[in-house]
Amino acid sequence: MSEEESPAQRVAIGISFGNSYSSIAYTSGEGKAEVIANEEGDRQIPSILSYVSGEEFQGTQAKAQLVRNAKNTVAYFRDFLGQDFKSIDPTPCHHSAHPIQHESTVAFKIKDKEDDTENTVTVSEITTRHLRKLKNSASDYLGKNVNAAVITVPTNFSDAQKDALSKAAKDAGIEVLQFINEPVAAVLAYDARPEAKLADKNIVVADLGGTRSDVAVIASRGGMYSILATAHDYDVGGAQLDEVLMDYFAKEFLKKWKNGGDPRVDDRASAKLKLESEAVKKALSIGSSANFSVESLSKGFDFTCSINRMRYETISSKVFATFVRLVLNVVEKAQLDPLDISEIILAGGTAHTPRIASSLASAFPESTTVLAPSTSATAINPSELAARGAAIQASLIQEFETEDIDQSTHPMVTVTPHLARAIGVLCISSDESTGVFRHLVEAETPVPVRRTAIIATPREGGDVLVKICEGTRVIKVTKPEPKANGKAADDSDDDEDSDESDEEEELREKTYKVENVLAEAALKGLSKGAKVELQINVAADLSCTFFAREVGGKVAVRGGWKAPGKA
């Protein structure tokens, strides 16, 4: 291993490299993922670099330079990696150094040397400098030289972008063990908790960042994750909430200082307005009110204003509604119903906003758990999810040889057949209409798979026919019965308003429609109230075997069916 460290010499961490913020995490000796604070004490480190007289600033210190040194401050550059200049959207860089075309890549013209000469620095070099700083912060904290990492990326990160990120990391002295999708890292962070229970479920991960929002529907089956659908919206994120507050405070400023000019027009005033609006947004995520205060906001006029959460939620209602629509659209794209979703995991800095969590809770049934700080006491900090998941994955694979890691993540291994329909069982003792379908293997489960279940049989016992069937999930809608109109005249006026408000909603429930019968077996002479143990094994070629026996019995019935297309 010439270029990579040997497994024994690796010190690996998890890196969440975002457009707005980055985080680093490691796994302790007890197997718990912990996010590392940098030298300034920040666990969410702004992905920003700034240069003053050749001195490099990063993180919070660099972010402060957006007001007075914007042209030499580089921000929101992650998505430019591996991209052609014509395909990028430079809008987020309005308040910082603007990207330019340089040969076949994206670059920035900044004064990053002591002699104050303007240099062209590629986005790859900017990324290398940022990753090197994260690496050094982690090394200082751990007291060891960090030399490897698992890095999170969006689900739509192309191979070219991954190659560019891998090269930048290598130049920073970091061996990339694996790229892991951000929503998968978020799910892994929750599933790795000691109290977590492994179950088959469909999960929505809504990663609400500063400049973009990414939503994914993930099928979790026995600890294996399959991404069913994704969506990416570059016009929905924390920046839109910042803009709402910027407009609000700018209008309030103009009311107070009519000769102060519009702070949104002047670049310096606009940068001050944006930074303080973002701070107010964060304060309103944990408190009921917040103060906006900027010295010399525009034309020398100081400005102070307060806003409460209710007012903030009112003026931002359109943005919140857009978040909810985005999530519902991805669920529909995955050909699922809100009733199919077991959990919604909110990730990213914007996910701290309580109104987003409550809006999603209202849009989904009560059976869906929304994991966010404002709705669940056990929720993990949304800003730390990706880094924690990456650190857990790093701890699992850092002792393997590089070739073994590459082979285990090759598409030939990771891309496996999935079941299109659920597989379940019908236990019938007399009339087939009395059988109740119970699903054992959910649709979208990767194969091979094994499931075992204990199934209750009809109370009377006797002979029971066990049918292994495919089932399709359907949503049963029950409309409320119309109320009787025979009310007394004197009651009608009093109850008119209450009747309208108490109008019952239609009842929606998830059920299964039995499709093909794959196999069947008969169990004879079951005792009254007996239970049947059933095990189903689906092979990689979709062939299947099963056995069924009475619990406590010694005789088992076996059966199966061949793979489709095989004689």
N, C-alpha and C positions, 0 to 999 in steps of 0.2 A: 504494500500500500504506500505508494510514493507520494501521491497528492493528498490522500485522505489520511486522517489519523487512524491508528489501530483502535479497535473497540475499547481496549484497556486504557488507552490514553484520552479517550473522549470525555469532554465535559459538555453536556448538551443542555440546552434550554429551549423554551418555546417562545417564539416571537410572533406577535400580532402586529403586522406592518400595515397601518391604515393610511388612507388619504389625509385624514385630519389628525389622528392620534396613533401612537404606537405603544405597545406594552411588552414587557418581558417577564417571563415566569420560569420557575424551576420546581422540581418535585423534591420534597424533603425526604429524609430517611424514613419517615412514617408513611410515605406514599401520598402525601397531601400536596396539591399544587398551590404554590404561593406566588403572588405577583410581587416583583422586585421594584422598589422605589429607586429612582436615580439620585444623583448627588443633590438635587434641589428638593428631594422628598416627594417627587411626583410619580404616581403609578400609571397615570395616563399622560404620556409624554407627547406634546405637540410634534407632528412630523414636519418641522420647520427648521431651516438653517439660515443664519444671518451672519454677515461679515462687516466688521467695523475696523478700519485701518489694518486689515489683514488678520484680525483676531476672529476666530470662529465661535459663534454662539449657537446653541441648539436648545430645543424644547421651549420651556416657558420664557427663558431669557430672549430667545430668538423671536418668539411671538410678540413680545413687547416692542420689538424693532419695526413691526408693521406700520407703526404710526410715523416714526421719524426717519426710517431707513428702508422704506418699502422696496426700492429698486435693487437693493442688495440682499433682499430676504426672499428665500425660495420656499414656497409652500404648495401643498396639494399636488405633488408630483408623482405619487405612486402609480396612478393609472397611465402615465405617459411612458412607462417602461415598455420597451419592445414594440412601440407604436410608431407608425409613420406620422409625420407632422400633420398631414392633411386629414388624418382620421381622429385627431384629438379635439376636445372641447376645452379651450383655454379660459372659459368664463370664471371658474373658481379662483383664478390667479389675478383677478382684477385689482386686488389690493396688495399684490406682491410682485416680484419679478416676473415678467411675461415670458412665456416659452417662445423659442424661435426655432427655425429649421436649421439643422447643421448636418450636412451630408445626408445620411439616410436615417437620422435619428432626431430626437428633440433635445434642445439645450437651452441654457440661460446665459445671458450676458451680465456678469456681476464683477464687482471689484473685490476679489477674495485674497489679494496679496498686499503686502505692506506698502508697495510703491504706488498703490491706488490706480494701477492700470486695469482697464476693463478686459476681462478674459471670458472666453466661451467655455462653459463647463457643461458637459453632457449630463443628461438625466441619470445615466448609469453611474457616473462619478459622484453625483449628488447622493444617490442611493447608497453607494459604497461608504461615503462619509457618515451618513446617518446610521447605517447598520454597524459600522465600526464603533460609533459612540454608544450604541445600545450594548454591543458586545463588551466594551470597556466598563460600562456601568454594572453589568451583570458580573463581570470578573472581579471588580472591586468589592461588590457585595458578598460574593461567595468565597473570595480569597483564593480562587483558582482561575486559571486561564481558560475561559470559555472558547471552544473551538468548533462547536457543532450546534445545529439547531433544526427544529421543525418549524417551518414558517407557514402561516395561514395565508390563503389567497381567496378571492371571490370565486364563485362557481363559473363565472364567465371569463376568467383569466385564460388567455390563449397560451399555446405551447411556446410561442415566440416571447411572450411576456414572462413566462416561467423561466425560460432559458436566460433572458436578460437579468432577471432577479437572481438566478443561481450564480451567474458570472459576477454580478455586483457583490453578492455575499462572499464568494470565493476571494475576491480582491480585498474584502474586509477581514479575511482570515477566518471565515465561517464555512464549515462544510454543511451543506444542506442535506440533511438525512432524508427529508420528505417534505413535499408540499401537501398541506391538508386543507380541504375546503372549510371556509369559515363557519357555515352552518353545522357541519359535522363536528368541528371542534367544540361548538357550543353545546351540542347534544352530549358529546363525550364528557365535557366538564360536569354535567349533571349526572350522567350514568356512572361516573367514577366515584361518586360519593359513597361512603360506607353504608348509609341508610337507604340507598337507591335499590329498588326492586326491578329486576329485569322482566320486562313484559312486552308482548307484541303490541305496538301502537303506532299511530300516525301522528307526526309532530310537525308543527309549523314553526320555523325559525325566522323571525322577522328582525333582520339586522338593520337598524335605523341609524345611519351614520351622519356625518356632517354634510357631505356633498352628494350622497347617494343613498338609496335604500335598496337592500337585497332581501328577497323573501324566497324561502325554499320549503317545499313539503318533503319530509323525510319519512320513509317507512323503516321503523326500527323492529327488526325481527331477530330475537335471540342474540342481541348484541351486534348484529350486522346491520349496516345502514345503507339504504338505497334512496337516492334522490329521485323523487317522482316528477317534480316540476320546479321551475325557478322563474323569477322575474327580477328585473333590474330597472330601477327608475332613477335617472340622474337629475330629475327635476323635483324630487321629493326627498327632503332630508332636514337636518337641523338648520341648514342655511336658510331654508324657507321660513322657519320659525323666527330666526334672527331678523330676517327682512320684515316680517310682520311687526316685530318690536321696534325695529329701526324706523319704520314708517310712523308708528304710533308716537314715539318720542320726538321724532323730527317735527311732527305736526304740533305737539305740545310745546316744543321749543319756539316754533314760529308764533304761537299764540302769546307766549310770554315776551319774546324779543322779536318784534316785527322787523326791526332793522338788522337782525342778526344773520340774515341770509339762510338759505336751506342747507343744512349740514350734509345732506346727501349728495350735493353737487361738488363740493370741494373734496379732493382726495384725502387730505389729512383729516379733515373733520369727519368724513365718511368712515375712515379707519377707526377713529376714536369711537364713533357711534356704534360700529359693528362690534368692537371688542367689549364695550360696556353692555350692549344688548345681549351678547352671548352670556356674560356674567349674570345678568338679570334672569335670563332663561334658566340657568342652572340653579339659581337661588329659589326660583319659583317651583322647582321640582321637589324641593325639600321643605319649603316654607309657604305660608299663606300670602305673603306679600314680599316685595323687594324694592329697593331704592336704586334709582339711576342717578349717578353723579359724575360729572365730567367737568374739569376745570378748562376754561377757554375752549369750549366746544366749537364755536364758530365766531370769527371776527372778535375774539377776545371776550365773549360773553360766557360766563359760567352757567351751568344748568344742572338743576336737581329736580327729580320727579319720582313719584312712587306709583306702584301699580300692584293690585292684588291678583291672586290667582284666578278668581272668577272673571275678571276683566280680560286677563291674558287668554283664558280658554275661550272666551267669547270672540275676541278678534282673530283667534287662530283656528276657529272651528272648521274652516274650509280645508286647512292643511291636515287637521286630524281626520277629517272625513276621507281625504285622499289616502292616508295611511291605511285606513280600514278597507277601502275599496281595493287597494293593491293586494292586501292579504286575501280577501275573499276571491279576487280574480285568480290568484295562484292556486287556491283550493279547487276552484272550478277547472282550471287548466289541468290539474292532476286527476280530473274526472272523479272528484270526491265531493262529499257534502259536508257542511260544518259538523254534522253529527258524527262523521268519521274521524274527526280530529280529537285526539286525547289531550294533547298539550300544545300550548303556544308559548314558545320561549322568546322573550324579547331581549335582543342583544344590541350593543352599540350605545354610544353616549346619549343619543336622543331618546332611547328607550327608558330613561329615568323619568320622563314626563308622565305623571300619574294619569292624565286625561287619555293618553294613548292606550294604556292598559285597561282603563274602565270602558273605553269605547269598544275595544275588542271583546271584552267580557260580555258586553251587551249584544254584540253581533253574533256571538256563538252561544250554543246551549250551555246550561249549567254543568253538564258533564265534562265540559272542556276546561282544563285548568290553565289559567294564564299565569306564567311564571315571570313576575316582575316585582320590584321592590314594594310597590304600592298595593299589590294584590296578594302577595304570598310572603309570609315571614321567613320561609326557607329559601327564597330566591337568591341566587348568586348575583353579585354586582354585574350588571349587563356589560359594563365597559371592560370587564376582566375575563369574560367567558372564553373568547377566542384564544387568548394567551394561556389560560389555564388548560384548555383542551390540547393545545400544541405542546405544552410542557408534559402533560400526561403521556401523549403519544411519544415524545422524545425519550421519556424514561423507559418506555416499553421496547424501543427498537435500538437504543444507543449501543447496546452490547453486541449487536449483530454486525457481521461483515457487510460492507457496502454492496457487494454483489448479491447477497441474500436479501437485503432491503429492496434493491432494484427489482429482483425477480418476484418478490412478494407483492410489489405494487404494480407489476406489469399488467396491462389490460387482459392478457390471457388468463390471469389469476383473478383479477378483481371484477371483470365483466362476466357474470354468470347468468344462467337462465333463471327466470322468475315465474312463479305461478300466476296465471292470468285470473284465476278464480279461486275462491276459498274452497278448501276441502273439509268436509265434516261428516257427521254420522247421524243416521236415523235409526232409532230402536223401535221396532214395531212388534206388537204382540197379537193384534187382531186386525182391525181395519187400518189400511195405510194412512187414512186421514188423521188417525190419532198420533202418528209419529211426529216428533218435534225435532227439527234440524238443529244440531249444535256444531258450530264451526270449530275445528281444531287447528287448522293451518290457514292463516289469513292470506288473502290475495297479495301479490307483490312480495311474497316470501322467496328469497333466493334458495336454490337447491344445490346440494342435497340438504334435507332437513328431516328431523325426527321430532315427533310430538307424542306425548303420552297423556292420557286423561282417564279419570274415573267417572263413569256415566251412570246415572240412575236409570233403572228400568221400570216398566209398569208395575204398580204395587202388587198386582195379583200373581206376578211371577209366571212360571210355566215356560212355554217355548217362546223365544224372542228372535226375531230376524234383525240382524244388524246390517245396515246398508251404508256403504261408503259412497258419498255423493259429492259432486261439485255444487257449489252454491254461489249465487250472485246476490250481492247486497242491493236491496231496494229500500227506498224511503216510503213508509206508509203514512199517508196523510189522512187524519180523521177530522172532519169538519164538525164544529159544535152544532148540536141540535137547536133549531129555532125555539125561542121561548114562547110560552102560551100567551095569548093576547087577552085573556079573560080577566083583566084587572078591574077593580072598581074605579069609577070615574074620579073619586076624590083622591085616590092614590096615584093616579097617572101623572099629575102635575109634579107631585113631590118626587116621584121616582124617575122622571124623565132624564135628568142629568146623570143620575147614578147608573141608569140602564146603559147609557152611551159609554160611560167610563168602565163599566164592568163587563163589557162585551168580550166574550171568551175568544181567545185565539185558537186557530186550528192546531191540533196535536200532531207533531211529527215524530216518528220513531223509526229506528233502524231495524230491519228484519232481513231475512234471507229467503230467496226463491230457489227451491231445489231444482237443479238442472240434471246433468247426466249422472246415472248410477254407474260408478266405476267398478264396484265389487260388492259382494254380499256374502254373509255367512249366518248360519243358524246355530243358536245356543239353546239346547233343550234342557228342560227340567230345572229351570232356575227357581230358587226358593223365593218366598214372598219378600218383597223389599230388597232383593239382592241388587248389587251394583256390579257393573262390568268394567274391567280394566281393558283399555284399548290403546294400542300403539300403532302409529302410522310412520312408515319410512319412505320418503320420496327420494329417489336417486337423482344423480346429475342428468341422466338421460330421460327423466320424468317417468321412469318406471316406478312401481310402488309395491311394497309388501306391507301386510298388517297382520296382527294377531289380536284375538279377543278372548277373554276368559272371565268367568265369574270370580270376583274378588274372594280369595280364600280357596278357590277351586284348584284342582290339579290338572285339569284338561283344558287345553287352549285350542282354538280354531284359527287356522292360518289361511291366508289368501293373498291375492295381489293381482296386478295387471301389468302388461308389458308397455314399454314406451310407445308413444304414437309413431305409427309408420313401420313398426316391427311386427313380423308375423308371430 
